[in-house]
Amino acid sequence: VQLQASGGGLVQAGGSLRLSCAASGRASSRVTMSWFRQGPGKEREFVAGISGWITGNTAYADSVKGRFTISRDNAKNTMYLQMNSLKPEDTAVYYCATRPYSGNFVSRTAGNYDYWGQGTLVTVSS
């Protein structure tokens, strides 16, 4: 499985960006996909995740709930993260990741994910 993240960039506070994560290889078996981020001098943290081919169960970190929306296009094997009302503290490298089938459960633990994209930098200026 290969993951390719894109869509990062520089945006002013209050602005929006949409990240994409395209999966290839044996991507059809990958039900759970998530976004993590790592800010300057910080540990990698969970941002949002989606699981379940039909129900699309989602989970969000409290810090982004109500501002970010995760979605997936199964036909394109692509996951998206719509980020609105961006804040300077959202500045980070954003990584997409996937893990083996785990039903509708979205794990928030990075160690549970076995394939990672290369990361895309999001910079929010104040």
C-alpha positions in Angstrom: 0.0 0.0 0.0 1.3 3.4 -0.9 -0.2 6.7 0.4 0.4 10.1 -1.3 -0.7 13.1 0.7 -1.1 16.5 -0.9 -2.9 19.8 -0.5 -0.8 21.5 2.1 0.3 25.1 1.9 0.4 28.6 3.5 -2.9 30.1 4.6 -4.0 32.9 6.8 -5.8 32.3 10.1 -9.4 31.8 9.4 -8.8 30.3 6.0 -9.4 26.9 4.6 -7.5 24.0 3.0 -8.4 20.6 1.7 -5.9 17.8 2.0 -6.0 14.6 -0.1 -4.5 11.2 0.5 -4.5 8.9 -2.5 -4.0 5.2 -1.8 -2.6 2.7 -4.3 -1.5 -0.9 -4.2 -3.8 -3.1 -2.1 -5.7 -0.1 -1.0 -9.1 -1.7 -1.3 -8.4 -3.8 1.8 -7.7 -0.7 3.9 -10.8 0.3 5.6 -9.5 2.6 8.4 -7.7 5.7 7.3 -6.7 8.6 9.4 -4.8 11.9 9.5 -2.2 12.7 12.1 -0.1 15.8 12.4 3.2 16.8 14.0 3.8 20.4 14.8 7.2 22.0 15.5 8.7 20.5 18.7 5.6 18.4 19.3 4.7 14.7 19.2 2.6 13.3 16.4 -1.0 13.5 17.3 -4.3 12.1 15.9 -6.4 14.6 14.0 -9.3 12.6 12.4 -10.1 9.1 11.1 -12.7 7.3 9.1 -13.6 3.6 9.0 -16.2 1.3 7.6 -16.8 1.1 3.9 -20.5 1.7 4.2 -21.1 3.6 7.4 -18.0 5.7 7.3 -17.6 6.0 11.0 -15.6 9.1 11.9 -13.6 10.3 14.8 -12.0 13.7 15.5 -9.6 15.2 18.0 -11.3 17.7 20.3 -9.0 20.5 19.0 -10.4 20.2 15.4 -14.0 19.1 16.0 -16.4 21.4 14.3 -13.7 22.8 12.0 -12.3 19.8 10.2 -14.3 17.2 8.2 -12.9 13.9 7.0 -14.4 12.1 4.1 -13.5 9.4 1.6 -14.2 8.5 -2.0 -14.0 4.7 -2.2 -14.1 4.6 -6.0 -11.0 6.8 -6.1 -9.3 5.2 -3.0 -8.8 8.8 -1.8 -9.4 10.3 1.6 -9.9 14.0 2.2 -9.6 16.4 5.1 -11.4 19.7 4.7 -10.0 22.2 7.2 -11.9 25.3 7.9 -11.3 28.2 10.4 -7.7 27.4 10.5 -5.6 28.6 13.4 -1.9 29.2 13.8 -1.8 26.2 16.2 -2.9 24.0 13.3 0.5 24.5 11.7 2.1 21.1 11.3 3.1 18.4 8.9 0.0 16.4 8.2 0.3 12.6 7.6 -2.2 10.2 6.3 -2.1 6.6 7.5 -3.9 3.4 7.2 -4.2 0.2 9.2 -5.6 -3.3 8.7 -9.2 -4.0 9.0 -10.6 -3.2 12.4 -14.3 -2.9 11.8 -15.8 0.5 12.5 -13.3 1.4 15.2 -11.0 4.3 14.5 -7.8 4.1 16.5 -6.2 7.3 17.7 -2.8 5.6 18.3 -0.2 6.1 15.7 1.5 2.8 16.5 -1.6 0.9 15.3 -1.1 2.2 11.7 1.3 0.4 9.5 1.4 2.5 6.3 2.1 6.2 6.2 2.2 8.9 3.6 5.1 11.3 3.2 3.4 14.2 4.9 2.2 17.6 3.6 3.1 20.9 5.4 0.3 23.2 6.5 1.3 26.6 7.7 -1.2 29.0 9.2 -0.1 32.6 9.6 -1.6 34.9 12.2 
